[in-house]
Structure formats: structure tokens, C-alpha cells
Amino acid sequence: MILLGPSDPFPPINLARQDLDGLLAIGADLSPQRLLDAYRQGIFPWGTLDGFPLWHCPNPRMVLFPDELQISRSLGKTLRQGQYDIRLNTAFSAVIAACAAAPRPGQSGTWITPDMQAAYLHLHRLGWAHSVETWIDGELAGGLYGLAIGQMFYGESMFSRRTDASKIALAHLCRFLCKHRFDMIDCQMYTPHLASLGARQLNAVEFLQRLRQLTGETASPTPWPADAAHFDW
């Protein structure tokens, strides 16, 4: 594992420790420029050690192509009933806080620390980070958040307070991404839950090749209208 100083560049990703979930480096900061630089290279922060962020680049990489989302019969019925509202970016801080508080099987805590929340809230205010929210009976019932760079979406975390609320948000996100010609969602790590939704693994070479094509020379974020994720099912 490589120690990063404040101005040190990330090391080559082939140095990542795949026996440690792709752990590449520790240190530096969570500034917007550092985070954007990381994501453009296929690197993301996950966890901390002595207060310093841990940077990962796992191989293979779990991804979801938006048009390959698998919608179960029960979820399809829920989507068609439409007894919910979908909103974009109206409660980003509440979504990331809920993701941090959500219990995770096999985990005693959360990697979404207060410093992480502040860093992504900063990216949200700059237009890079987005939330997709499921509202039921006027309450935030579930959702997800992540980053958009070029035609690439990087999923970070999701939560549910009502049955299928996060899946509803994901379904609308995928429709939105297809509509706006996004090609891939980075899901980072393999889980059976993600696989059941249609996500699959790519090797590092293919993932990074696609990543470079999709992010390109993107220098500024593209606005996401708050009412742009309503679709008929």
C-alpha cells in the first residue's frame, strides 16, 4: 500500500492489492479535484485508516449497463402502480446521511464518515454528485447517490426505508441514463444483490477502456433537471 502526500499523484493501478479488495493507496485528501481525478482513473475512496482515506481499484469491476437492468415481476408491478414520486437532487444531504446510517450485513459501521459526506456534498454543490430519491406519502423512502462524469455514472450507495424503494430509484436512474446516452454504471464491488439486478463483472482492461471513452475530456458537469426522471412503466 502506497502512502500519498497532499500533492502526490495516484500510483499505477496495477499496483492495487486485489487480495485486499483492490487497495491501492492511503492518504491525500477528499478535495473535489482529488476525487474527480480518482474517478476518472477508476479509483475510488472506501474506508479510512487513522483518519486517512483508503483508495481502491478492484479487478474485476462490477458494472451495470443501464439497459440491462433486471426488473422482477413484483418490482415491475410496483413501478406500474406508480404510488411514489421520483425526484432528482432535492434531498442529497438526507440521502447520503440515510446511506451512512443504513445497516449493512457483515459490517459493524459505515465507510461514509462525516468527512466523506462533506466531500460528496461539496461535489453535489459543484454539480458532479447527484441523488435519485423515492418519495412515498410525502416522505423520503429510499434512494441512491453517485457521480456523473461525461457519459459515466459512478454509483456510491443506496438505502431503503420501504420495500423496493431503492430499486425504484435505480430503475428510474437507469431509464434516465439511457435517455441521456450514459453507457455504464460503476458498481465497484461484486455483491449477489447487484448481480441479481443485472450487474456483471468486467476485467480491468475493458473497464478502463470504456471509462476513458465515456469520461473523455469532460471539464464541467451537466445539470440534471429535478423533474427529469419520471417515466411510464
C-alpha positions as CSV (number, residue, x, y, z in Angstrom):
1,M,0.0,0.0,0.0
2,I,1.4,3.4,-1.0
3,L,1.2,6.5,1.2
4,L,0.1,9.6,-0.7
5,G,1.1,13.1,0.2
6,P,-1.2,16.1,-0.4
7,S,0.1,16.7,-4.0
8,D,1.2,13.2,-4.9
9,P,-0.4,11.6,-8.0
10,F,-2.1,8.2,-7.7
11,P,0.3,5.3,-8.3
12,P,-0.3,3.0,-11.3
13,I,-3.5,1.0,-10.8
14,N,-1.7,-2.3,-11.5
15,L,-0.1,-1.9,-8.0
16,A,-3.5,-2.4,-6.4
17,R,-3.7,-5.3,-3.9
18,Q,-6.5,-7.5,-5.2
19,D,-6.3,-9.6,-2.1
20,L,-7.4,-6.5,-0.2
21,D,-10.4,-5.5,-2.4
22,G,-8.1,-3.6,-4.8
23,L,-6.5,-1.4,-2.1
24,L,-4.1,0.9,-3.9
25,A,-3.1,3.8,-1.6
26,I,-3.8,5.7,1.6
27,G,-3.6,9.4,2.3
28,A,-4.1,12.7,0.4
29,D,-7.4,14.4,0.9
30,L,-11.0,14.4,-0.3
31,S,-11.0,17.6,-2.2
32,P,-13.1,17.8,-5.3
33,Q,-10.1,17.8,-7.6
34,R,-8.6,14.7,-5.9
35,L,-12.0,12.8,-6.1
36,L,-12.6,13.7,-9.7
37,D,-9.1,12.7,-10.6
38,A,-9.6,9.4,-8.8
39,Y,-12.9,8.5,-10.5
40,R,-11.5,9.4,-14.0
41,Q,-8.8,6.7,-13.4
42,G,-11.2,4.1,-12.0
43,I,-10.1,4.7,-8.4
44,F,-12.5,5.4,-5.5
45,P,-12.3,6.1,-1.7
46,W,-13.6,3.3,0.5
47,G,-12.9,3.4,4.2
48,T,-10.3,5.2,6.3
49,L,-7.2,4.3,8.4
50,D,-6.2,6.7,11.1
51,G,-8.4,9.3,9.5
52,F,-6.8,9.0,6.1
53,P,-8.9,7.8,3.0
54,L,-8.2,4.4,1.6
55,W,-8.2,4.3,-2.3
56,H,-9.3,1.2,-4.2
57,C,-9.3,-0.1,-7.7
58,P,-10.6,-3.7,-7.7
59,N,-10.2,-6.1,-10.6
60,P,-12.6,-7.4,-11.9
61,R,-15.0,-4.5,-11.7
62,M,-18.7,-4.7,-11.1
63,V,-20.7,-2.6,-13.6
64,L,-24.3,-2.3,-14.7
65,F,-25.2,-1.3,-18.2
66,P,-28.4,0.8,-17.8
67,D,-30.3,-1.1,-20.5
68,E,-29.5,-4.4,-18.8
69,L,-31.3,-3.8,-15.5
70,Q,-33.3,-6.8,-14.5
71,I,-36.7,-5.9,-13.2
72,S,-38.5,-8.6,-11.3
73,R,-42.2,-9.2,-11.7
74,S,-43.0,-7.7,-8.3
75,L,-40.9,-4.6,-8.9
76,G,-42.5,-4.2,-12.3
77,K,-45.9,-4.2,-10.7
78,T,-44.8,-1.6,-8.1
79,L,-43.4,0.6,-10.9
80,R,-46.6,0.4,-12.9
81,Q,-48.8,1.2,-9.9
82,G,-46.7,4.4,-9.5
83,Q,-47.6,5.1,-5.9
84,Y,-44.5,7.1,-5.3
85,D,-42.7,10.2,-6.6
86,I,-39.2,10.3,-8.1
87,R,-37.1,13.4,-7.6
88,L,-33.5,14.2,-8.5
89,N,-31.2,16.2,-6.3
90,T,-33.9,17.6,-3.9
91,A,-32.5,16.0,-0.8
92,F,-28.9,15.0,-1.4
93,S,-27.7,15.5,2.1
94,A,-30.6,13.4,3.5
95,V,-29.9,10.6,1.0
96,I,-26.2,10.4,1.9
97,A,-26.9,10.5,5.6
98,A,-29.5,7.7,5.2
99,C,-27.0,5.6,3.3
100,A,-24.5,6.1,6.0
101,A,-27.0,5.1,8.7
102,A,-28.3,2.0,6.8
103,P,-27.3,-1.3,8.4
104,R,-25.1,-3.5,6.2
105,P,-24.8,-7.2,6.7
106,G,-21.4,-8.2,8.0
107,Q,-20.4,-4.6,8.7
108,S,-20.2,-3.0,12.1
109,G,-20.0,0.6,10.8
110,T,-20.0,2.7,7.7
111,W,-17.3,3.9,5.4
112,I,-19.5,7.0,4.7
113,T,-17.9,9.1,7.5
114,P,-18.8,12.7,8.2
115,D,-15.8,13.7,6.2
116,M,-16.9,11.6,3.3
117,Q,-20.4,13.1,3.5
118,A,-19.0,16.6,3.5
119,A,-16.8,15.8,0.5
120,Y,-19.6,14.4,-1.6
121,L,-21.9,17.2,-0.6
122,H,-19.3,19.6,-1.9
123,L,-19.2,17.7,-5.2
124,H,-23.0,17.9,-5.3
125,R,-23.0,21.7,-4.9
126,L,-20.5,21.8,-7.8
127,G,-22.9,19.8,-9.9
128,W,-20.9,16.5,-10.1
129,A,-22.7,14.4,-7.5
130,H,-26.4,13.5,-7.7
131,S,-29.2,11.8,-5.8
132,V,-32.2,9.9,-7.0
133,E,-34.9,9.9,-4.4
134,T,-38.1,7.8,-4.0
135,W,-40.8,9.6,-2.0
136,I,-43.8,7.8,-0.7
137,D,-46.6,9.6,1.2
138,G,-44.6,12.7,1.3
139,E,-41.6,11.0,3.0
140,L,-38.1,10.1,1.7
141,A,-38.5,6.3,1.5
142,G,-35.3,5.3,-0.3
143,G,-32.8,6.4,-2.9
144,L,-29.2,6.4,-4.1
145,Y,-26.4,8.8,-4.9
146,G,-23.3,8.9,-7.1
147,L,-21.3,10.9,-9.5
148,A,-21.7,11.7,-13.2
149,I,-18.7,12.4,-15.4
150,G,-19.2,12.6,-19.1
151,Q,-21.4,9.6,-20.0
152,M,-20.4,7.6,-17.0
153,F,-22.3,7.2,-13.7
154,Y,-20.5,6.1,-10.6
155,G,-22.9,4.6,-8.1
156,E,-21.9,5.0,-4.5
157,S,-24.6,3.8,-2.1
158,M,-28.3,3.3,-1.8
159,F,-30.9,2.8,1.0
160,S,-34.5,1.8,1.6
161,R,-36.9,2.6,4.3
162,R,-39.9,1.0,2.4
163,T,-40.0,-2.2,0.3
164,D,-38.2,-1.8,-3.0
165,A,-37.7,2.0,-2.5
166,S,-34.0,1.9,-3.6
167,K,-34.8,-0.4,-6.5
168,I,-37.5,2.0,-7.7
169,A,-34.9,4.8,-7.6
170,L,-32.4,2.6,-9.5
171,A,-35.0,1.7,-12.2
172,H,-35.7,5.4,-12.8
173,L,-32.0,6.2,-12.8
174,C,-31.4,3.6,-15.5
175,R,-34.2,5.0,-17.7
176,F,-32.8,8.5,-17.2
177,L,-29.3,7.4,-18.1
178,C,-30.5,5.5,-21.2
179,K,-32.4,8.6,-22.3
180,H,-29.3,10.8,-21.9
181,R,-26.9,8.3,-23.5
182,F,-25.0,7.2,-20.4
183,D,-23.4,3.9,-21.2
184,M,-22.3,2.4,-17.9
185,I,-22.8,2.5,-14.1
186,D,-19.7,1.7,-12.0
187,C,-21.0,-0.5,-9.1
188,Q,-17.4,-1.1,-7.8
189,M,-17.6,-4.4,-5.9
190,Y,-19.4,-7.6,-6.6
191,T,-22.4,-8.5,-4.5
192,P,-25.1,-11.1,-5.1
193,H,-27.7,-8.3,-4.8
194,L,-26.1,-6.3,-7.7
195,A,-25.8,-9.5,-9.8
196,S,-29.5,-10.2,-9.3
197,L,-30.2,-6.8,-10.8
198,G,-28.2,-7.5,-14.0
199,A,-24.8,-6.1,-13.0
200,R,-21.8,-8.0,-14.2
201,Q,-18.0,-8.0,-13.9
202,L,-15.5,-6.6,-16.4
203,N,-11.8,-7.1,-16.3
204,A,-9.7,-4.0,-15.6
205,V,-8.6,-3.6,-19.2
206,E,-12.1,-3.5,-20.6
207,F,-13.4,-1.4,-17.8
208,L,-10.7,1.3,-18.1
209,Q,-11.0,1.4,-21.9
210,R,-14.7,2.0,-21.6
211,L,-14.2,4.5,-18.8
212,R,-11.8,6.6,-20.8
213,Q,-14.1,6.7,-23.8
214,L,-17.1,7.8,-21.6
215,T,-15.4,10.4,-19.5
216,G,-13.3,11.8,-22.3
217,E,-12.2,15.4,-21.8
218,T,-15.2,16.3,-19.6
219,A,-14.3,19.5,-17.8
220,S,-17.6,20.6,-16.3
221,P,-20.7,18.9,-15.1
222,T,-24.0,18.6,-16.9
223,P,-27.1,19.8,-15.0
224,W,-29.7,17.3,-14.0
225,P,-33.3,18.8,-14.0
226,A,-35.1,17.9,-10.8
227,D,-38.2,16.5,-12.7
228,A,-36.4,14.6,-15.5
229,A,-36.7,11.1,-14.1
230,H,-40.4,10.5,-14.4
231,F,-41.2,7.6,-16.8
232,D,-44.2,5.4,-17.6
233,W,-43.9,1.7,-17.0
